[in-house]
Amino acid sequence: MADAKGLYKTIIIIWSDYNLEASGLTLEDLAWEAIYGDSYCSDVKTIYVAAPEKDINPPDMDFFFDSTDEG
């Protein structure tokens, strides 16, 4: 894996009247509902994480960095 670099982490809070995981809907469906009024987005915050692999909820770094990348 190439040396990890910082990433942006966006935290979005969306309130709805159902359980997303149990409903069969996707995250995209929930975002759509927040945009068009069936759910409510109460907060959006983006932060820069210099060492994402050390974050409390680290991302799958392979998603961002291909092991064949040269830098």
Backbone hydrogen bonds in HBPLUS format (Angstrom, degrees):
<---DONOR---> <-ACCEPTOR-->    atom                        ^
c    i                          cat <-CA-CA->   ^        H-A-AA   ^      H-
h    n   atom  resd res      DA  || num        DHA   H-A  angle D-A-AA Bond
n    s   type  num  typ     dist DA aas  dist angle  dist       angle   num
A0007-LEU N   A0049-VAL O   3.01 MM  42  5.45 151.9  2.09 147.0 149.0     1
A0049-VAL N   A0007-LEU O   2.80 MM  42  5.45 176.4  1.80 169.4 170.4     2
A0009-LYS N   A0047-ILE O   2.81 MM  38  5.37 167.6  1.82 163.6 167.6     3
A0047-ILE N   A0009-LYS O   2.88 MM  38  5.37 161.9  1.92 148.9 153.4     4
A0011-ILE N   A0045-LYS O   2.78 MM  34  5.26 166.3  1.79 161.5 163.6     5
A0045-LYS N   A0011-ILE O   2.94 MM  34  5.26 153.9  2.01 147.3 155.4     6
A0013-ILE N   A0043-ASP O   2.95 MM  30  5.27 166.7  1.97 153.6 154.5     7
A0042-SER N   A0013-ILE O   2.99 MM  29  5.78 138.8  2.16 145.2 157.6     8
A0015-TRP N   A0040-TYR O   2.67 MM  25  5.05 168.2  1.69 154.6 154.4     9
A0040-TYR N   A0015-TRP O   2.87 MM  25  5.05 164.6  1.89 148.2 153.5    10
A0023-SER N   A0019-ASN O   2.95 MM   4  5.96 133.3  2.17 151.1 164.6    11
A0023-SER N   A0020-LEU O   3.28 MM   3  5.20 135.6  2.49  94.8 106.8    12
A0029-ASP N   A0026-THR O   3.09 MM   3  5.07 118.6  2.48  93.3 107.9    13
A0030-LEU N   A0026-THR O   3.10 MM   4  6.49 157.6  2.15 149.5 154.7    14
A0031-ALA N   A0027-LEU O   2.94 MM   4  6.23 158.5  1.98 150.5 156.3    15
A0032-TRP N   A0028-GLU O   2.94 MM   4  6.13 158.2  1.99 146.8 152.9    16
A0033-GLU N   A0029-ASP O   2.95 MM   4  6.26 156.2  2.01 148.8 155.1    17
A0034-ALA N   A0030-LEU O   2.94 MM   4  6.24 148.3  2.04 145.7 154.6    18
A0035-ILE N   A0031-ALA O   2.98 MM   4  6.27 147.6  2.09 147.6 156.2    19
A0036-TYR N   A0032-TRP O   2.98 MM   4  6.23 155.0  2.04 150.2 156.9    20
A0037-GLY N   A0033-GLU O   2.87 MM   4  5.74 111.7  2.34 142.5 152.7    21
A0038-ASP N   A0033-GLU O   2.96 MM   5  4.86 126.9  2.24 134.4 140.4    22
A0039-SER N   A0033-GLU O   3.23 MM   6  5.24 152.7  2.31 112.6 106.6    23
A0054-LYS N   A0051-ALA O   2.90 MM   3  5.62 161.4  1.93 124.6 130.8    24
A0055-ASP N   A0052-PRO O   3.10 MM   3  5.12 164.7  2.12 106.9 111.6    25
A0063-PHE N   A0060-ASP O   2.95 MM   3  5.69 152.7  2.02 120.6 128.1    26
A0064-PHE N   A0061-MET O   3.02 MM   3  5.39 134.0  2.23 107.1 118.2    27
A0065-PHE N   A0061-MET O   2.91 MM   4  6.07 153.3  1.99 155.6 164.5    28
A0069-ASP N   A0066-ASP O   2.95 MM   3  5.38 164.2  1.98 116.9 122.2    29
